Amino acid sequence: MDKEPPFDGPALHDEVRVMFGGGGSMAAPITPPTFHNDGNHIMSLNRFVKWLAEIAEEMGVMITPDFPGAEVLYTEDGRVRGVRTADKGIDKDGQEKDSFEPGTDITAPITILGEGSRGSLTKTAIEKFDLRKGRNPQIYSTGCKEVWKIPEGRIRAGQVYHTVGHPLKFTGNEFGGGWIYALKDDHVSIGLVVSLDSPDPTLDPHRLFSEWKQHPFLAKMLEGGEVVRYGAKTIPEGGWFSLPRPYMPGAVLVGDSAGFVNMTRLKGIHLAMKSGMLAAEAAFEVLLARAGQEEPEPASLEETRPYWHKLLNSWLFDELWRVRNFRQAFQKRPFGFLRGNVTAGLHVMTGGLWPPGRLPLEEDHHGIRKISSKTDPSWKAPPKAKPAAVRTAAEVAASRKDGVKSVAPAQPPVPLPEPTVKSEGIVFDKVTDVYHSGSVHEEDQPAHLVVADMDICHTRCTEEYGNPCQYFCPAGVYEMANTDDGQGRQLRLNFSNCVHCKTCDIRDPYQIITWVTPESGGPVYAGL
């Protein structure tokens, strides 16, 4: 096979575009050094991963994409010994079908968790081993992305735009920005990233993405084109001080699972690759020490600690340490974006020396503004979120077989302003974009989005926050729908819409939503 990576082409032209709400825009007079892409190439991550997978399989690596990891396995003394895959053949009510197959246990002397952002296995391992002790909490943004086929000549080869401003306000409290990358064959990758620590309970990343596309600078580029693919993902953006300890007895964390992202550059793939290489070196040393053993035992904490030392002695540490307080600067309110730009600019220019020390961070859901201060003594306290374990979704489905009795008041949701610009064929509703994502799930399986207590949704959350889930989900999974008698509203989970972004697991103000691994299904990442 051809060993040349599937590049779309070199990045040749960098520009930061400042977008204004009135429809105007301008090129920033200076492109910050963090947005220089000299020597970089543009390509689809999906095609790159498939290319790597073919090479790995040629070398004897077994890849099992149809068997998602659903639960971490531990030894009696608490070491990670592997993962259990998801059960197959469970119906929507949590009962075993004739085709039922229990999950398979896959064990190893060392397990490398690289699930991406807010991984369900990683989440449970971090909690079990208290890996965030003494660290800042992790915070996230949600990015909505599309790949378009546009008319010839709309964008030059190798063009890379990053945008700031509209639809995010310079005087607002949302951190984020957009990108436009020129791909080969007149394709472009576009996307908008929006922070999830916004105080606005109606924050809707997909809506903001749609408003961004309606700006004349982008609309003129897309007009007459067609969407090839849609997707959405969360990005861990807390930086160095938000990293959990990335090693534990029997396992290590890599990539977005650990939080290796440089938000000054809006890049993390190179850091994920480097952490994976270092984890492979550490794993090889563990395997060498067990050569000849018939049933090698899982690695101890002392045996996984060298991975941490390798990270500290690599350029990965150097890159993240220089921007260790960057993202924290934008969480100071009011005027978080403006204040953050000043502090973060000084931070980057001084190589991390100013501001000194460690700036604090607050978890994304902590700062959401309540729309009502009303309280009711009958309201229950939010329960602990359900564990991300193999049988969790099935157990919850079985417990709700006869439905949920509570209802929310029969009132309309918080009204949102109409978009200022209408662009036919450029902006789509969430359900249409789910179609563009290719996301498909077997309907007769338990919902993999597990809400610990629906009563909280219908009472406290309705009153206090106006049910933010119906806004923040970029796929329309959460819907406050009228009951059959029209006397109230209930939360409806359209789980088959899910594009696996994990936004709900992060931004829910009560932290009672758990994303667990579905039996099968999900979005198609081809071209993204």
C-alpha distance (Angstrom), angle and dihedral (degrees) to the residues before:
residue distance angle dihedral
M1 . . .
D2 3.78 . .
K3 3.80 108.5 .
E4 3.81 93.7 -162.3
P5 3.84 109.0 109.8
P6 3.83 115.0 -113.0
F7 3.80 95.6 -102.4
D8 3.80 120.1 175.7
G9 3.79 87.6 -155.4
P10 3.80 142.9 -73.4
A11 3.80 122.0 -57.1
L12 3.81 101.6 -111.3
H13 3.81 108.1 161.5
D14 3.82 126.0 41.9
E15 3.78 124.1 -169.0
V16 3.80 134.9 164.7
R17 3.80 108.4 -147.5
V18 3.81 119.6 -155.4
M19 3.82 109.5 -149.2
F20 3.81 121.9 -156.5
G21 3.79 126.2 -157.4
G22 3.79 94.1 -124.4
G23 3.80 92.0 64.5
G24 3.78 99.0 -93.5
S25 3.78 128.1 117.7
M26 3.78 139.5 177.8
A27 3.76 138.5 -166.4
A28 3.79 111.5 -105.7
P29 3.82 108.6 -109.4
I30 3.79 89.8 -127.2
T31 3.79 128.5 31.1
P32 3.82 106.6 -140.5
P33 3.82 113.7 -118.7
T34 3.82 89.4 -117.5
F35 3.82 88.8 65.7
H36 3.80 95.9 50.3
N37 3.80 110.3 114.4
D38 3.81 101.1 -174.2
G39 3.79 108.4 158.8
N40 3.81 94.0 10.1
H41 3.78 126.4 122.1
I42 3.80 131.6 -143.8
M43 3.79 119.6 -131.5
S44 3.79 144.7 141.0
L45 3.79 110.6 -88.1
N46 3.80 89.6 -149.0
R47 3.82 92.0 56.7
F48 3.80 90.7 45.1
V49 3.82 92.6 52.3
K50 3.81 91.4 48.3
W51 3.81 89.3 50.0
L52 3.81 90.6 51.4
A53 3.81 91.2 46.4
E54 3.81 91.4 56.4
I55 3.80 90.6 51.9
A56 3.81 91.6 47.6
E57 3.80 92.6 50.2
E58 3.81 90.5 49.6
M59 3.81 86.5 56.8
G60 3.81 92.2 52.9
V61 3.80 101.3 -95.5
M62 3.82 113.5 146.6
I63 3.82 112.8 -138.1
T64 3.83 118.5 -169.6
P65 3.83 108.4 -172.7
D66 3.82 93.9 166.5
F67 3.81 94.2 60.2
P68 3.81 110.1 68.3
G69 3.78 119.1 -163.2
A70 3.80 108.0 -112.1
E71 3.81 107.2 170.5
V72 3.80 139.0 21.1
L73 3.80 115.7 -121.7
Y74 3.80 121.8 -143.5
T75 3.78 137.0 -166.8
E76 3.80 120.7 -123.7
D77 3.80 90.0 -97.4
G78 3.83 91.9 52.7
R79 3.81 104.3 -100.1
V80 3.80 120.9 138.3
R81 3.79 108.5 -108.3
G82 3.81 100.3 174.6
V83 3.79 142.3 -69.6
R84 3.78 138.0 -71.2
T85 3.79 118.3 -134.0
A86 3.80 122.8 -131.1
D87 3.78 121.4 -81.9
K88 3.79 114.7 -109.7
G89 3.79 126.9 -147.7
I90 3.84 102.5 38.0
D91 3.81 115.8 141.4
K92 3.81 127.2 -136.0
D93 3.82 90.8 -92.2
G94 3.79 92.7 54.8
Q95 3.81 95.9 -104.1
E96 3.80 126.1 132.5
K97 3.80 114.9 -105.0
D98 3.80 124.5 -148.8
S99 3.80 87.7 -97.6
F100 3.83 93.3 55.9
E101 3.80 116.6 147.1
P102 3.81 120.1 178.3
G103 3.77 118.8 -131.6
T104 3.79 119.5 -90.5
D105 3.80 124.1 -120.0
I106 3.81 112.8 -129.1
T107 3.80 112.2 -169.6
A108 3.80 134.0 -174.2
P109 3.82 140.7 163.3
I110 3.81 88.1 -108.2
T111 3.81 129.8 18.6
I112 3.81 121.5 -154.7
L113 3.81 112.3 -154.2
G114 3.80 110.5 -153.3
E115 3.81 103.6 153.7
G116 3.77 98.0 139.9
S117 3.78 125.7 -123.1
R118 3.83 117.4 1.8
G119 3.80 92.8 -6.4
S120 3.80 112.4 -162.0
L121 3.82 94.4 -136.8
T122 3.79 91.7 43.9
K123 3.80 90.7 50.1
T124 3.81 92.3 57.5
A125 3.81 93.5 43.3
I126 3.82 91.8 51.0
E127 3.79 89.8 52.2
K128 3.81 95.2 45.1
F129 3.80 94.8 50.9
D130 3.84 95.5 33.6
L131 3.80 89.5 -125.8
R132 3.82 93.1 167.2
K133 3.79 94.3 59.4
G134 3.80 108.7 134.7
R135 3.80 92.9 5.4
N136 3.79 134.1 108.8
P137 3.81 114.1 -101.2
Q138 3.77 116.2 -99.7
I139 3.80 116.4 -106.9
Y140 3.78 128.1 -164.6
S141 3.76 146.5 -158.9
T142 3.80 128.6 -152.1
G143 3.77 119.6 -129.5
C144 3.81 122.6 -160.0
K145 3.79 113.2 -160.2
E146 3.79 139.5 -175.9
V147 3.78 135.0 -177.6
W148 3.82 113.6 -145.9
K149 3.78 135.8 -168.6
I150 3.81 104.4 -142.4
P151 3.82 133.9 -175.7
E152 3.79 115.0 -80.4
G153 3.79 117.5 -87.3
R154 3.81 98.8 24.1
I155 3.81 94.1 114.9
R156 3.78 131.5 18.0
A157 3.79 122.3 -118.2
G158 3.79 114.8 -89.7
Q159 3.82 94.5 18.0
V160 3.80 116.6 152.0
Y161 3.80 119.7 -174.1
H162 3.78 126.4 -176.8
T163 3.80 115.8 -170.7
V164 3.79 133.2 -154.2
G165 3.77 129.7 -175.4
H166 3.80 125.4 25.3
P167 2.98 126.4 88.6
L168 3.81 87.1 20.0
K169 3.78 112.7 65.6
F170 3.79 120.9 -122.4
T171 3.82 87.5 -140.7
G172 3.81 93.5 44.2
N173 3.78 134.6 95.0
E174 3.81 100.6 -117.5
F175 3.78 118.8 105.7
G176 3.77 116.4 -152.8
G177 3.76 150.2 88.2
G178 3.77 144.6 -166.3
W179 3.78 142.0 -104.3
I180 3.80 137.7 -151.8
Y181 3.82 117.5 -168.1
A182 3.79 123.5 -175.1
L183 3.81 111.0 -131.4
K184 3.78 127.1 -172.1
D185 3.81 124.4 -82.4
D186 3.84 93.3 32.3
H187 3.79 94.1 -61.6
V188 3.81 123.7 137.6
S189 3.78 132.6 -164.6
I190 3.80 112.6 -143.6
G191 3.78 131.1 177.6
L192 3.78 146.9 156.0
V193 3.80 124.9 -143.9
V194 3.83 119.0 -155.6
S195 3.80 125.9 -176.4
L196 3.80 118.1 -117.7
D197 3.81 94.6 -146.7
S198 3.81 90.7 80.0
P199 3.82 114.4 132.9
D200 3.83 90.5 -139.0
P201 3.86 109.4 106.1
T202 3.82 89.6 -158.6
L203 3.81 94.1 55.2
D204 3.80 106.2 148.2
P205 3.83 115.0 -177.2
H206 3.81 92.3 -171.1
R207 3.79 92.2 52.3
L208 3.80 91.0 49.5
F209 3.80 89.1 48.4
S210 3.81 88.7 53.3
E211 3.81 92.3 49.4
W212 3.80 89.7 49.0
K213 3.81 90.8 54.3
Q214 3.80 89.7 51.8
H215 3.80 92.3 62.1
P216 3.83 107.6 110.8
F217 3.82 92.7 -122.0
L218 3.80 90.5 61.6
A219 3.80 99.5 27.9
K220 3.82 92.2 58.9
M221 3.80 89.6 51.8
L222 3.82 93.7 50.0
E223 3.81 99.7 38.6
G224 3.79 110.7 117.7
G225 3.80 92.4 14.2
E226 3.78 130.9 107.3
V227 3.79 136.0 -130.1
V228 3.79 114.4 -109.5
R229 3.81 98.9 -179.8
Y230 3.82 142.3 -5.8
G231 3.77 129.7 -157.9
A232 3.79 142.9 158.7
K233 3.79 132.1 -154.6
T234 3.76 139.1 168.3
I235 3.80 120.8 -120.4
P236 3.82 124.2 -150.2
E237 3.78 103.6 -131.7
G238 3.81 107.6 166.4
G239 3.80 94.3 105.6
W240 3.79 131.7 -149.1
F241 3.80 97.4 -26.3
S242 3.82 91.1 53.4
L243 3.79 95.1 55.3
P244 3.80 113.5 114.6
R245 3.78 116.5 -135.7
P246 3.81 96.7 -78.2
Y247 3.79 97.8 -146.1
M248 3.79 135.4 61.0
P249 3.81 136.0 161.1
G250 3.80 105.0 -56.5
A251 3.81 99.7 -1.7
V252 3.82 147.9 57.6
L253 3.82 134.4 -160.3
V254 3.80 125.6 -126.0
G255 3.80 138.4 -179.6
D256 3.78 120.6 -8.3
S257 3.81 89.9 -10.7
A258 3.79 86.2 70.5
G259 3.82 94.9 34.2
F260 3.81 100.3 -110.5
V261 3.82 99.0 164.3
N262 3.80 129.8 130.2
M263 3.81 104.5 -146.7
T264 3.81 93.5 -173.2
R265 3.80 85.9 68.9
L266 3.83 98.6 26.9
K267 3.79 86.7 -128.1
G268 3.78 135.5 122.8
I269 3.80 108.6 146.4
H270 3.81 92.7 91.9
L271 3.81 89.7 49.9
A272 3.80 91.7 48.2
M273 3.80 90.2 51.9
K274 3.79 93.2 47.9
S275 3.80 93.1 48.0
G276 3.81 88.8 49.3
M277 3.80 91.1 52.5
L278 3.79 91.7 50.2
A279 3.81 91.3 46.3
A280 3.80 89.1 51.9
E281 3.80 90.1 53.1
A282 3.80 90.8 50.2
A283 3.81 91.5 46.8
F284 3.80 91.6 49.6
E285 3.80 90.0 55.1
V286 3.81 90.2 51.6
L287 3.81 91.4 49.3
L288 3.80 92.2 48.6
A289 3.79 90.1 54.0
R290 3.83 88.6 55.5
A291 3.79 98.4 44.3
G292 3.78 110.4 143.2
Q293 3.81 96.4 18.5
E294 3.81 113.3 129.1
E295 3.82 94.4 -151.0
P296 3.80 107.0 19.0
E297 3.79 113.4 -157.8
P298 3.82 122.3 -127.3
A299 3.78 117.6 -86.8
S300 3.78 120.0 -92.4
L301 3.80 124.7 -126.1
E302 3.80 89.3 -100.1
E303 3.81 89.9 54.9
T304 3.82 95.2 51.2
R305 3.83 94.6 43.1
P306 3.86 92.7 80.8
Y307 3.82 87.2 70.7
W308 3.81 88.2 65.1
H309 3.80 91.2 50.1
K310 3.80 90.1 50.6
L311 3.81 89.8 53.1
L312 3.81 92.4 49.9
N313 3.80 91.3 51.1
S314 3.82 95.0 49.0
W315 3.79 135.2 85.0
L316 3.83 87.3 -109.1
F317 3.80 89.5 73.2
D318 3.79 92.4 44.2
E319 3.81 91.9 53.2
L320 3.80 96.0 47.8
W321 3.81 95.5 40.2
R322 3.81 91.8 58.0
V323 3.83 90.2 59.3
R324 3.80 98.8 33.4
N325 3.84 95.7 131.3
F326 3.81 98.6 35.1
R327 3.80 101.9 105.7
Q328 3.81 95.1 39.0
A329 3.80 89.6 63.7
F330 3.81 91.5 69.2
Q331 3.80 95.8 56.2
K332 3.80 95.6 72.1
R333 3.81 109.5 105.3
P334 2.98 147.9 -113.6
F335 3.81 105.0 38.3
G336 3.79 90.3 12.2
F337 3.79 95.6 169.7
L338 3.81 96.1 50.4
R339 3.80 94.8 42.5
G340 3.77 90.5 44.6
N341 3.79 93.4 53.4
V342 3.79 91.2 56.6
T343 3.81 95.8 46.7
A344 3.80 94.8 38.8
G345 3.81 91.1 48.0
L346 3.80 91.0 55.4
H347 3.79 89.4 45.1
V348 3.80 93.0 55.4
M349 3.82 94.3 42.1
T350 3.83 92.2 52.0
G351 3.78 93.8 46.4
G352 3.80 91.5 -114.4
L353 3.82 97.0 -48.5
W354 3.82 93.2 115.4
P355 2.93 125.8 83.3
P356 3.80 91.5 28.3
G357 3.78 126.6 -145.9
R358 3.77 123.5 20.2
L359 3.79 120.4 -45.4
P360 3.82 114.0 -145.5
L361 3.79 127.4 -117.6
E362 3.79 133.0 -155.8
E363 3.80 122.5 -144.0
D364 3.78 114.6 -100.5
H365 3.80 97.0 -111.2
H366 3.82 95.5 47.4
G367 3.78 96.5 75.2
I368 3.81 100.2 48.2
R369 3.80 109.1 128.4
K370 3.79 117.5 -123.2
I371 3.79 117.3 -128.0
S372 3.81 91.3 -153.8
S373 3.79 135.7 27.6
K374 3.81 92.3 -158.6
T375 3.80 115.2 129.3
D376 3.77 132.5 -168.5
P377 3.83 123.6 -158.2
S378 3.81 89.3 -143.1
W379 3.79 92.4 63.4
K380 3.76 113.5 109.1
A381 3.77 122.6 -130.9
P382 3.81 112.2 -104.9
P383 3.81 109.5 -93.9
K384 3.77 123.9 -131.2
A385 3.79 112.4 -83.5
K386 3.78 115.5 -98.0
P387 3.81 115.8 -98.5
A388 3.79 118.0 -101.3
A389 3.81 92.4 -119.0
V390 3.80 134.1 139.3
R391 3.81 97.6 -99.0
T392 3.80 99.6 34.1
A393 3.81 97.5 98.3
A394 3.81 92.0 44.6
E395 3.81 93.2 49.2
V396 3.80 93.2 49.5
A397 3.82 91.5 46.2
A398 3.81 90.6 52.3
S399 3.81 91.6 49.3
R400 3.82 90.8 53.4
K401 3.77 97.6 43.5
D402 3.81 91.0 118.6
G403 3.80 93.8 45.1
V404 3.79 135.4 -112.1
K405 3.80 117.4 -63.1
S406 3.81 101.8 -158.6
V407 3.79 122.1 85.1
A408 3.79 136.3 -167.4
P409 3.82 121.4 -124.2
A410 3.80 116.2 -78.7
Q411 3.78 96.5 -108.9
P412 3.80 133.4 122.5
P413 3.80 119.5 -99.8
V414 3.78 121.9 -103.4
P415 3.84 105.9 -65.1
L416 3.78 117.8 -116.0
P417 3.82 125.3 -152.7
E418 3.77 117.4 -104.6
P419 3.82 116.7 -107.6
T420 3.80 112.0 -94.9
V421 3.81 94.4 -134.9
K422 3.80 129.7 45.0
S423 3.80 116.4 -151.3
E424 3.78 116.1 -177.6
G425 3.79 113.4 -141.5
I426 3.80 94.4 6.9
V427 3.81 103.6 75.6
F428 3.80 122.9 53.5
D429 3.78 134.9 -177.0
K430 3.79 119.5 -111.1
V431 3.79 95.9 -99.0
T432 3.81 91.7 52.8
D433 3.78 90.7 50.0
V434 3.82 89.3 50.0
Y435 3.81 85.2 58.3
H436 3.81 88.5 51.1
S437 3.82 88.7 52.2
G438 3.80 92.0 57.4
S439 3.80 89.2 -134.1
V440 3.80 112.6 168.2
H441 3.82 130.2 169.9
E442 3.79 130.7 179.9
E443 3.82 103.2 -104.8
D444 3.81 94.4 -149.0
Q445 3.79 96.0 68.9
P446 3.81 131.9 86.5
A447 3.79 115.6 -82.3
H448 3.80 107.4 -96.9
L449 3.81 90.0 -151.1
V450 3.79 101.0 81.2
V451 3.82 119.3 -162.5
A452 3.80 109.7 -163.6
D453 3.83 95.0 -151.1
M454 3.81 124.2 9.0
D455 3.81 90.1 -168.3
I456 3.82 88.5 71.7
C457 3.81 88.9 55.9
H458 3.81 93.5 50.7
T459 3.80 97.4 44.3
R460 3.79 121.5 19.3
C461 3.79 98.6 23.3
T462 3.81 93.3 46.9
E463 3.80 91.4 51.6
E464 3.80 100.8 36.7
Y465 3.80 103.4 36.4
G466 3.81 108.3 8.2
N467 3.83 92.1 -117.7
P468 3.83 101.3 -68.0
C469 3.82 91.4 -164.7
Q470 3.81 90.7 78.0
Y471 3.81 87.8 61.4
F472 3.80 108.4 33.6
C473 3.81 97.1 50.9
P474 3.84 107.6 93.8
A475 3.81 91.8 -156.3
G476 3.81 104.8 49.6
V477 3.80 94.0 -113.3
Y478 3.81 95.0 140.7
E479 3.80 115.7 59.8
M480 3.80 128.9 171.4
A481 3.80 96.1 -145.7
N482 3.80 129.3 -176.4
T483 3.79 116.2 -102.4
D484 3.81 118.7 -115.6
D485 3.80 92.0 -99.2
G486 3.80 92.6 47.0
Q487 3.80 91.5 -126.7
G488 3.78 96.7 114.8
R489 3.77 147.3 -7.4
Q490 3.80 132.3 -103.0
L491 3.76 133.3 -167.7
R492 3.79 111.0 -101.3
L493 3.80 118.5 -162.7
N494 3.79 112.0 -147.4
F495 3.80 89.7 -173.5
S496 3.80 93.8 166.2
N497 3.83 87.4 69.5
C498 3.81 92.0 61.3
V499 3.81 116.1 126.7
H500 3.83 92.3 -170.5
C501 3.80 97.3 -114.7
K502 3.88 96.2 137.8
T503 3.83 93.6 -139.4
C504 3.82 91.6 133.1
D505 3.81 92.8 52.6
I506 3.81 88.1 55.5
R507 3.82 109.1 36.3
D508 3.81 102.9 38.1
P509 3.85 102.7 120.4
Y510 3.82 93.2 -140.0
Q511 3.81 96.6 41.0
I512 3.81 92.3 -132.2
I513 3.82 97.1 126.9
T514 3.79 117.3 93.0
W515 3.80 123.3 -172.3
V516 3.81 107.9 -146.0
T517 3.77 128.7 -178.4
P518 3.82 112.5 -86.0
E519 3.78 120.5 -135.9
S520 3.78 89.0 -113.6
G521 3.76 143.3 -29.3
G522 3.76 137.6 62.7
P523 3.79 139.6 142.8
V524 3.79 127.0 -35.7
Y525 3.80 110.1 -118.1
A526 3.81 96.5 -168.2
G527 3.78 108.9 143.9
L528 3.81 95.8 4.2
